[in-house]
Amino acid sequence: MLEEWLRANMAVWDELTGVHAASTFYDVEGFKRGAETLTSIELEELGPDVGEGTRLLHLQCHFGLDTLSWARRGASVTGIDFSEEAVGLARRLADEVGLSSRARFLRSNVYDLPDVLEGEFDVVFTSWGVLTWLGDLRRWAQVAAHYVRPGGTFYIAEFHPLAFILDDAARPDDLRLGYPYFQGPEPQRFDEPGSYADPDAATRNTVTYEWNHPLGEVVTRLIEAGLEIEHLHEFPFTHGLAFAYLEKGADGWQRIPGREEDYPLSFSVRARRPAG
Ligand SMILES: C[S@@+](CC[C@H](N)C(=O)[O-])C[C@H]1O[C@@H](n2cnc3c(N)ncnc32)[C@H](O)[C@@H]1O
């Protein structure tokens, strides 16, 4: 029998797939016309490594827009996600935009991926809203490192844990702490309708179980898994978070008004598996 956290989170993501596919936030029609979905962070930091024939594994790929964006740059991509709905939609989109010959999508819990996927990849990529769903970063890092070929690259761009400890209802001139930084092994249980992509969506599956991970834990788990860290960058802007203290600028990034440079809201880690 599935553990309650896994059952609840999967039900939410299966339902959110349809909500997101219809949202202006994800703009699926724009993607079909050729719009880029990757952010400037991963394009600048990882883009130069991805080209014709790069074997790229995307962990927690949702319904595949970012995965397919890498495929549009020539990569041969494998996207994995535990949501059957998301993986099904990703496959249909790959067909529709003519990328199915170099894009495959598998349904798997990230922890169990070695049971269903063999092989190694030049790049293992994951981004934006992935770690909060994972209680066991040790296992996550082992799985990620397992798929990086010797000399290959692991890359993550993600929300900064600081963004998840501020009270999300606070105004920019009255920032307050709302959640623990050192959360420990027990998940936080949230019961909220809607989604960051469509806060007014009348969703039926509303309970999620989530973990906020200190930055030190993320980096340490990757090192323990045998990866060599090349950079850890922090950015005072983010995107796609429905928090009251954030304001979206003309460049599409969200910042804290009046505190534009003061606090980290996103981070990226690039790591390499030692060659040979
Ligand atoms: C916020 S989305 C990733 C977002 C992605 N960057 C995007 O915007 O398309 C998180 C994804 O993680 C997946 N997920 C959550 N927990 C998972 C797990 N344990 N194993 C595999 N996928 C998981 C969800 O199904 C969801 O598609």
Ligand as a Chemical Component Dictionary entry (heavy atoms), coordinates in Angstrom:
data_LIG
# 
_chem_comp.id                   LIG 
_chem_comp.type                 NON-POLYMER 
_chem_comp.pdbx_formal_charge   0 
_chem_comp.three_letter_code    LIG 
# 
loop_
_chem_comp_atom.comp_id 
_chem_comp_atom.atom_id 
_chem_comp_atom.alt_atom_id 
_chem_comp_atom.type_symbol 
_chem_comp_atom.charge 
_chem_comp_atom.model_Cartn_x 
_chem_comp_atom.model_Cartn_y 
_chem_comp_atom.model_Cartn_z 
_chem_comp_atom.pdbx_ordinal 
LIG C1  C1  C 0  6.608 21.815 -9.567  1  
LIG S1  S1  S 1  6.692 20.430 -10.635 2  
LIG C2  C2  C 0  8.206 20.606 -11.449 3  
LIG C3  C3  C 0  8.040 21.781 -12.197 4  
LIG C4  C4  C 0  8.714 21.876 -13.491 5  
LIG N1  N1  N 0  9.910 22.621 -13.298 6  
LIG C5  C5  C 0  7.745 22.576 -14.374 7  
LIG O1  O1  O 0  7.414 23.736 -14.096 8  
LIG O2  O2  O -1 7.242 21.984 -15.299 9  
LIG C6  C6  C 0  7.032 19.094 -9.565  10 
LIG C7  C7  C 0  6.904 17.744 -10.266 11 
LIG O3  O3  O 0  7.455 16.758 -9.389  12 
LIG C8  C8  C 0  6.705 15.576 -9.542  13 
LIG N2  N2  N 0  6.985 14.766 -8.360  14 
LIG C9  C9  C 0  6.750 15.072 -7.074  15 
LIG N3  N3  N 0  7.219 14.113 -6.270  16 
LIG C10 C10 C 0  7.779 13.171 -7.061  17 
LIG C11 C11 C 0  8.440 11.942 -6.814  18 
LIG N4  N4  N 0  8.613 11.482 -5.563  19 
LIG N5  N5  N 0  8.914 11.233 -7.868  20 
LIG C12 C12 C 0  8.738 11.691 -9.149  21 
LIG N6  N6  N 0  8.087 12.850 -9.443  22 
LIG C13 C13 C 0  7.636 13.586 -8.407  23 
LIG C14 C14 C 0  5.272 16.049 -9.689  24 
LIG O4  O4  O 0  4.444 15.099 -10.298 25 
LIG C15 C15 C 0  5.463 17.308 -10.524 26 
LIG O5  O5  O 0  5.280 17.030 -11.884 27 
# 
loop_
_chem_comp_bond.comp_id 
_chem_comp_bond.atom_id_1 
_chem_comp_bond.atom_id_2 
_chem_comp_bond.value_order 
_chem_comp_bond.pdbx_ordinal 
LIG C1  S1  SING 1  
LIG S1  C2  SING 2  
LIG S1  C6  SING 3  
LIG C2  C3  SING 4  
LIG C3  C4  SING 5  
LIG C4  N1  SING 6  
LIG C4  C5  SING 7  
LIG C5  O1  DOUB 8  
LIG C5  O2  SING 9  
LIG C6  C7  SING 10 
LIG C7  O3  SING 11 
LIG C7  C15 SING 12 
LIG O3  C8  SING 13 
LIG C8  N2  SING 14 
LIG C8  C14 SING 15 
LIG N2  C9  SING 16 
LIG N2  C13 SING 17 
LIG C9  N3  DOUB 18 
LIG N3  C10 SING 19 
LIG C10 C11 SING 20 
LIG C10 C13 DOUB 21 
LIG C11 N4  SING 22 
LIG C11 N5  DOUB 23 
LIG N5  C12 SING 24 
LIG C12 N6  DOUB 25 
LIG N6  C13 SING 26 
LIG C14 O4  SING 27 
LIG C14 C15 SING 28 
LIG C15 O5  SING 29 
# 
